[in-house]
């Protein structure tokens, strides 16, 4: 069995928002699909969804959707990851 490296909260938030961004460009996405794509246990996913919603990064209705603030977050997050990579730093 392949061991998956642990992710910090910033990486998990980035992964969740990236999945929402890629999968739901025009539509909303269900939490179960988000769970599978982001590889997060469902009990922790509920906590992360609540936190992201409180931060105003997602809309948490019947299904999930990125807000404009969430889209801005993912754009900036990708810039940070690119910078880290250019510096030769490994980030899981």
MIDOSE-1310 file (N, C-alpha, C; in nm, 2 decimals, decimal comma, always signed):
residues 92
xxxx	+0,08/-0,12/+0,00/+0,00/+0,00/+0,00/+0,09/+0,12/+0,00; +0,06/+0,22/-0,09/+0,13/+0,34/-0,10/+0,10/+0,44/+0,01; +0,19/+0,49/+0,08/+0,17/+0,58/+0,19/+0,15/+0,72/+0,14; +0,05/+0,79/+0,17/+0,02/+0,93/+0,13/+0,08/+1,02/+0,23
xxxx	+0,16/+1,12/+0,19/+0,22/+1,21/+0,29/+0,11/+1,30/+0,35; +0,13/+1,33/+0,48/+0,03/+1,42/+0,55/+0,03/+1,56/+0,49; -0,09/+1,62/+0,49/-0,10/+1,75/+0,43/-0,14/+1,85/+0,55; -0,08/+1,97/+0,54/-0,12/+2,07/+0,64/-0,26/+2,13/+0,60
xxxx	-0,31/+2,21/+0,68/-0,44/+2,27/+0,66/-0,44/+2,36/+0,53; -0,34/+2,43/+0,51/-0,33/+2,52/+0,39/-0,33/+2,43/+0,26; -0,26/+2,32/+0,26/-0,26/+2,23/+0,15/-0,40/+2,17/+0,13; -0,47/+2,13/+0,23/-0,60/+2,07/+0,22/-0,70/+2,17/+0,17
xxxx	-0,69/+2,29/+0,23/-0,78/+2,40/+0,17/-0,76/+2,42/+0,03; -0,63/+2,43/-0,01/-0,60/+2,45/-0,15/-0,65/+2,34/-0,24; -0,63/+2,21/-0,19/-0,68/+2,10/-0,27/-0,83/+2,10/-0,28; -0,90/+2,13/-0,18/-1,05/+2,14/-0,18/-1,10/+2,25/-0,28
xxxx	-1,04/+2,36/-0,26/-1,08/+2,48/-0,35/-1,04/+2,45/-0,50; -0,93/+2,39/-0,52/-0,89/+2,35/-0,66/-0,99/+2,26/-0,72; -1,03/+2,16/-0,64/-1,13/+2,06/-0,70/-1,26/+2,14/-0,73; -1,30/+2,22/-0,64/-1,43/+2,30/-0,66/-1,41/+2,39/-0,79
xxxx	-1,29/+2,44/-0,80/-1,27/+2,53/-0,92/-1,27/+2,45/-1,05; -1,20/+2,34/-1,05/-1,19/+2,26/-1,17/-1,32/+2,19/-1,21; -1,39/+2,13/-1,11/-1,51/+2,05/-1,13/-1,64/+2,13/-1,15; -1,64/+2,25/-1,09/-1,77/+2,32/-1,09/-1,76/+2,46/-1,15
xxxx	-1,69/+2,47/-1,26/-1,68/+2,60/-1,32/-1,81/+2,67/-1,35; -1,91/+2,59/-1,39/-2,04/+2,65/-1,42/-2,15/+2,59/-1,33; -2,12/+2,47/-1,26/-2,22/+2,41/-1,18/-2,17/+2,39/-1,04; -2,26/+2,35/-0,95/-2,22/+2,32/-0,81/-2,18/+2,18/-0,80
xxxx	-2,11/+2,14/-0,70/-2,06/+2,01/-0,68/-2,10/+1,95/-0,55; -2,13/+1,82/-0,54/-2,17/+1,76/-0,41/-2,06/+1,74/-0,32; -2,08/+1,73/-0,19/-1,98/+1,71/-0,10/-1,91/+1,57/-0,11; -1,99/+1,47/-0,15/-1,93/+1,34/-0,17/-1,83/+1,33/-0,28
xxxx	-1,86/+1,40/-0,39/-1,77/+1,40/-0,50/-1,64/+1,48/-0,46; -1,66/+1,59/-0,39/-1,55/+1,67/-0,34/-1,46/+1,58/-0,25; -1,52/+1,50/-0,16/-1,45/+1,41/-0,07/-1,36/+1,32/-0,14; -1,42/+1,26/-0,25/-1,34/+1,16/-0,33/-1,22/+1,22/-0,40
xxxx	-1,25/+1,34/-0,47/-1,15/+1,40/-0,55/-1,04/+1,46/-0,47; -1,07/+1,51/-0,35/-0,97/+1,58/-0,26/-0,91/+1,48/-0,16; -0,96/+1,35/-0,16/-0,91/+1,25/-0,07/-0,91/+1,29/+0,08; -1,02/+1,33/+0,12/-1,04/+1,38/+0,26/-1,15/+1,29/+0,33
xxxx	-1,13/+1,24/+0,45/-1,24/+1,17/+0,52/-1,36/+1,26/+0,54; -1,48/+1,20/+0,53/-1,60/+1,28/+0,53/-1,62/+1,35/+0,66; -1,58/+1,29/+0,77/-1,60/+1,37/+0,90/-1,52/+1,49/+0,90; -1,39/+1,49/+0,85/-1,31/+1,61/+0,85/-1,35/+1,70/+0,74
xxxx	-1,41/+1,65/+0,63/-1,45/+1,73/+0,52/-1,56/+1,83/+0,57; -1,65/+1,78/+0,65/-1,76/+1,86/+0,71/-1,70/+1,98/+0,78; -1,59/+1,96/+0,86/-1,53/+2,06/+0,93/-1,46/+2,16/+0,84; -1,39/+2,11/+0,74/-1,33/+2,20/+0,64/-1,43/+2,28/+0,56
xxxx	-1,54/+2,22/+0,53/-1,65/+2,30/+0,45/-1,70/+2,41/+0,54; -1,72/+2,38/+0,67/-1,77/+2,48/+0,76/-1,67/+2,60/+0,77; -1,54/+2,56/+0,78/-1,44/+2,67/+0,80/-1,43/+2,75/+0,67; -1,43/+2,68/+0,55/-1,42/+2,76/+0,43/-1,55/+2,85/+0,40
xxxx	-1,66/+2,80/+0,45/-1,78/+2,88/+0,44/-1,78/+3,00/+0,53; -1,73/+2,98/+0,65/-1,71/+3,09/+0,75/-1,61/+3,19/+0,70; -1,51/+3,15/+0,62/-1,42/+3,24/+0,56/-1,47/+3,31/+0,44; -1,59/+3,27/+0,39/-1,65/+3,33/+0,27/-1,59/+3,28/+0,14
xxxx	-1,52/+3,17/+0,14/-1,46/+3,11/+0,02/-1,55/+3,02/-0,06; -1,65/+2,97/+0,01/-1,74/+2,88/-0,06/-1,88/+2,91/-0,02; -1,98/+2,88/-0,10/-2,12/+2,88/-0,07/-2,16/+2,74/-0,03; -2,22/+2,72/+0,08/-2,26/+2,59/+0,13/-2,41/+2,58/+0,13
xxxx	-2,46/+2,55/+0,02/-2,61/+2,53/+0,01/-2,64/+2,38/-0,01; -2,73/+2,34/-0,10/-2,75/+2,20/-0,12/-2,63/+2,13/-0,18; -2,55/+2,21/-0,26/-2,42/+2,16/-0,31/-2,32/+2,28/-0,30; -2,20/+2,25/-0,33/-2,10/+2,35/-0,30/-2,06/+2,43/-0,42
xxxx	-2,02/+2,56/-0,40/-1,98/+2,64/-0,51/-1,88/+2,75/-0,45; -1,78/+2,78/-0,53/-1,68/+2,88/-0,50/-1,74/+3,02/-0,50; -1,70/+3,10/-0,41/-1,74/+3,24/-0,42/-1,63/+3,32/-0,50; -1,65/+3,44/-0,53/-1,54/+3,52/-0,59/-1,42/+3,53/-0,50
xxxx	-1,44/+3,54/-0,38/-1,33/+3,54/-0,28/-1,25/+3,41/-0,29; -1,32/+3,30/-0,30/-1,26/+3,16/-0,32/-1,18/+3,15/-0,44; -1,24/+3,21/-0,55/-1,16/+3,21/-0,68/-1,03/+3,29/-0,67; -1,04/+3,40/-0,60/-0,92/+3,48/-0,58/-0,82/+3,41/-0,49
xxxx	-0,87/+3,34/-0,39/-0,78/+3,26/-0,31/-0,70/+3,15/-0,39; -0,78/+3,08/-0,47/-0,71/+2,97/-0,55/-0,61/+3,03/-0,65; -0,64/+3,15/-0,71/-0,54/+3,21/-0,80/-0,41/+3,25/-0,72; -0,43/+3,31/-0,61/-0,31/+3,35/-0,53/-0,24/+3,22/-0,47
xxxx	-0,31/+3,12/-0,44/-0,25/+3,00/-0,39/-0,17/+2,93/-0,49; -0,21/+2,93/-0,62/-0,13/+2,88/-0,73/-0,01/+2,96/-0,75; -0,01/+3,09/-0,73/+0,11/+3,17/-0,74/+0,21/+3,14/-0,64; +0,16/+3,12/-0,51/+0,25/+3,08/-0,40/+0,31/+2,95/-0,43
xxxx	+0,24/+2,85/-0,48/+0,29/+2,72/-0,51/+0,40/+2,73/-0,62; +0,37/+2,81/-0,72/+0,47/+2,83/-0,83/+0,60/+2,89/-0,77; +0,59/+2,99/-0,68/+0,70/+3,06/-0,62/+0,78/+2,96/-0,54; +0,71/+2,88/-0,46/+0,78/+2,77/-0,38/+0,86/+2,68/-0,47
xxxx	+0,80/+2,64/-0,58/+0,86/+2,55/-0,67/+0,98/+2,61/-0,74; +0,97/+2,74/-0,78/+1,09/+2,81/-0,84/+1,20/+2,82/-0,74; +1,18/+2,83/-0,61/+1,28/+2,84/-0,51/+1,34/+2,70/-0,48; +1,29/+2,60/-0,54/+1,34/+2,47/-0,52/+1,30/+2,40/-0,39
xxxx	+1,20/+2,45/-0,33/+1,15/+2,40/-0,20/+1,04/+2,29/-0,23; +1,05/+2,18/-0,16/+0,95/+2,08/-0,18/+0,83/+2,10/-0,09; +0,71/+2,10/-0,15/+0,59/+2,12/-0,07/+0,49/+2,02/-0,11; +0,45/+1,93/-0,01/+0,36/+1,82/-0,05/+0,23/+1,87/-0,11
